[in-house]
């Protein structure tokens, strides 16, 4: 499922940016600010991918699922 993969990749990139932000020294404010802006931008992308993923789940035909 393409929506699942896209959503997962977007979340993974967000986590990588967050980890890099945490590991960056507080004295390096320019790098932290740059990472903060990247995190904000990536978070918007994650929200978009999440919406597509949720829509794809809603469109899934439950009759095809075996229980």
C-alpha positions as CSV (number, residue, x, y, z in Angstrom):
1,X,0.0,0.0,0.0
2,X,1.6,3.2,-1.2
3,X,-0.1,5.4,1.4
4,X,1.4,3.3,4.2
5,X,4.9,3.5,2.8
6,X,4.7,7.3,2.2
7,X,3.4,7.9,5.7
8,X,6.1,5.7,7.3
9,X,8.9,7.4,5.3
10,X,7.6,10.9,6.3
11,X,7.4,9.9,10.0
12,X,10.9,8.3,9.8
13,X,12.4,11.5,8.3
14,X,10.7,13.6,11.1
15,X,12.2,11.3,13.8
16,X,15.6,11.6,12.2
17,X,15.4,15.4,12.2
18,X,14.2,15.4,15.8
19,X,17.1,13.2,16.9
20,X,19.6,15.4,15.1
21,X,18.0,18.5,16.8
22,X,18.4,16.9,20.3
23,X,22.0,15.9,19.6
24,X,22.9,19.4,18.4
25,X,24.6,21.5,21.1
26,X,22.5,24.3,22.5
27,X,25.4,26.7,21.8
28,X,25.0,26.0,18.0
29,X,21.8,28.1,17.8
30,X,21.9,28.6,14.0
31,X,22.0,24.9,13.3
32,X,19.2,24.3,15.9
33,X,17.1,27.0,14.3
34,X,17.7,25.5,10.9
35,X,16.7,22.0,12.2
36,X,13.6,23.5,14.0
37,X,12.4,25.0,10.7
38,X,13.0,21.6,8.9
39,X,11.1,19.8,11.7
40,X,8.1,22.2,11.3
41,X,8.1,21.7,7.5
42,X,8.4,18.0,7.8
43,X,5.6,17.9,10.4
44,X,3.3,19.5,7.8
45,X,4.3,16.8,5.3
46,X,3.6,14.1,7.9
47,X,0.1,15.6,8.6
48,X,-0.6,15.5,4.8
49,X,0.6,11.9,4.5
50,X,-1.4,10.9,7.6
51,X,-4.6,12.3,6.0
52,X,-3.9,10.4,2.8
53,X,-3.3,7.2,4.9
54,X,-6.5,7.7,6.9
55,X,-8.4,8.2,3.6
56,X,-6.9,5.0,2.2
57,X,-7.9,3.1,5.3
58,X,-11.4,4.4,4.9
59,X,-11.5,3.3,1.3
60,X,-10.3,-0.2,2.2
61,X,-12.9,-2.8,1.4
62,X,-13.5,-4.7,4.6
63,X,-15.2,-7.6,2.9
64,X,-11.8,-8.6,1.5
65,X,-10.3,-9.0,5.0
66,X,-10.3,-12.5,6.5
67,X,-11.0,-12.7,10.2
